[in-house]
Amino acid sequence: MPRVTDRYIQQRRGEILAAARRRFARDGFHATTMEDVIAEAGVSSSVVYRWFRGKEELVAASISEVLEGVVDVLEETLQVEPPLPVTEAVRRVLAAMLERMTQDGEDLTAIVVQAWAEAMRDPSVKALLGALYTRIRDGLAELVRRHQALGTMPPGLNPEAVARQLFSLIPGFVVQHLVLGPEGMDTYAAAGEQLLGDDAAIRSSDA
């Protein structure tokens, strides 16, 4: 019997996961069944179940692969010296998310909103999202601290509070992208930083 290579395993798994993402984006996690994914993938059920034991694993993989990529981009951004502007960090996060949510020219960003809804129903999805979102917020807070150390951001700002507001730009962008249509990331990120710069509520006295 020919040996199954790691490359083949990853390719096969990726094809099944891509099919699952398409169905999840269209119909949502709750309404999509394993039979739907099998039909979308165009393979036998035994092939799908060889790589994924059930829908829960497909849901977790669909969410984590997107957000892990976003976290990776943010962590790479934090390695840049001198630190990149906050605007650029947010822009890179948004760009990474949209890139990972585009599949064969199809926009699958709706999966992000589906994940929020699923988190209200499934504690394991809520925990997964919480852990990944916390890493993103912690990274943004670290970026703020680095700018404070260099004197490029006011020392009186509360890094964690600023990070919470910066993070809110991400779901805000997703909702507007889906409901109102595509928007320029550069303009969006820059406007968010301008608003934060005038917001006295994020200063440490309000922590």
N, C-alpha and C positions, 0 to 999 in steps of 0.2 A: 504494500500500500504506500503511495507517495506520502512523504512527510509534509504535514501542513505547516507552512512557515508563519512566523510572527506577522510578516507583512500581509499575508493572505487573511489571517485572523482579523487584523485591524481593518483591512479593507472591507471584509464581509460585515463586520460589526458596524462599521461606519455607514454602509449602505442601508442596513436595517434601521439604524438610528436616524438617518436622513429621512427615511420613509415615515418613521414615527413622528418626527418633528413636523412634517408636512400635515399629517392628520391632526396632530395636537393643535397646530396653529389655526387650522380650519374649524375644528369641531370642539376643541377644548380637551383637557385631560379626562374629565369625568365622563364625557359622552363617548370618547374613543375606546373601542374594545381591542383586544389582541387580534381578533379576526379582522378588524379594520386595518391594523398595521400589517398583518400578513398579506392582505389583499393589495395594500399600497406598495409593499415591497416586491410583490410578484414572485414570492417564493413559497415553499411548503412550510407548514407550521413547525415541522421538526427543525428546519434551518433556523427559524426565529428563536425557538426555545433552546436551541443549542447555545446561543449567545446571551439570551435574556430569559430569566426564569418566569417573568411575568410583567404586567404593565407597570407595577411599582418601580421596578428596576429601569424601565424605559423612561419613566417620568423623571426619576432622579438623575439619570444620565443626561437627559435633554436639558435639564436645568443646570447641572453642575458643569457640563462641558462649555456652555456659553459663559457662565459667570466665572469659572476658573480662568478662562481666557482673558476676561476683563481684569480680574485680579492680577494675572501675570503681567498685563500691559502696565497697570498702575505700579506694580513693584519694580518693573524695569524703569519706569519714569522716575521713581525715587532714587535710582542709582546714578542719575545724571548729575554731574557737577559742572558749574553751580546749579542749584535746583531750578527746574523749569518753572515758569510762571504758573500760578494756580489755574489760570484760563487754559493753558496748554494741557495741563494734567487732565482737567475735566473733558476737554475736547478729545484727547486720546482715548479716554475711557468710553465716551460716546461712540467714537469711530470704531473701536474694537467691538463693541456690542452690536452695532449695525452690520459690521463685516461678518460676524459670526451668525447673524440672523438673516443673512442673504444667502440663499441656496439656489443655484442654477438660475439666478436672476429673479427669484421669487422672494418677496419680503415676508419673513416669518416672525417679525417682531412681536406679533400677537401672543407668542408663547410666553413672553415676559409677563403680560397681563394675566394670562391663564395661570401662570405660576402663583401670582398673588392670590387669585381666587382659590386655587388648590390649597394654599397654605392655611386658609381659614377653615378648611375641611379636614386636612391631613396633618397631624402634628409632626410627622417626619419631614414633610416638605417645608413646614414652617421652620423647623430646626435647621434644615439645610440652607434655606434662604437666609436665616438669621446669622448663621456662621459666615457665609460668604459676604453678606452685606456688612457685617462687623469688620471683616478684613479690609473692605474698601474704605469704610469710614476711618478705621485706624490709620490706613495709609494716607488719607487726606489730612488727618490731624498731624501726622508726622511731617508732611510737606509744609504745613503751616508753621510748625515749630522750627523747621530749618530756615524758613524765610525770616522768622522772628530773630533767630540767632544771627542772621546776616544784616538785620536792620531793614529788610525790604517789606516787612509787614509790622504793624504796630505791636509793641510788646504787651499792651494791655488786652489784646484779644485772647479769648479762651479757645485754644486749638480744637478741643472736642466739640464745642458749640459751633464753631465755624465749619468744622467737618460735617456736622449734621445738616447745616444749611447747604453746603456744597453738594452733599449726597442727594438732597432733595431735587437738585437740578436734573438728576438722571431719570427718575421715574416721571418727572414733569415733562422731560423731553420725549420720553416714550409715548405718553398719553397723547401729547400734541401731534407727534409724528403719525400716530395711528388714526386720530380723529380728524385732524386738520390738514394733514399732508406733510411731506418732507419740508424740513427747515434747515437753513445753513447752520452747521455746528459752530463755526467760528463766531458768528454773530451771537448765537444763543449763549455760548460759554462766556464770552466777553461781557455781555449784558448782565449775566449773573454775578460776575465778580464786581462790576460797578455797583450793583445793588448792595452787595455785602459790604462794600467799602464805606457805605453811608449808614449802615445799620448799627446803631449804638447798642442794640439788644444783645449783640454777640460779644460784648466786652466782658472781661472777667468779673466785673462788679455785679454781673447778673448771673454768675455761674451758680 
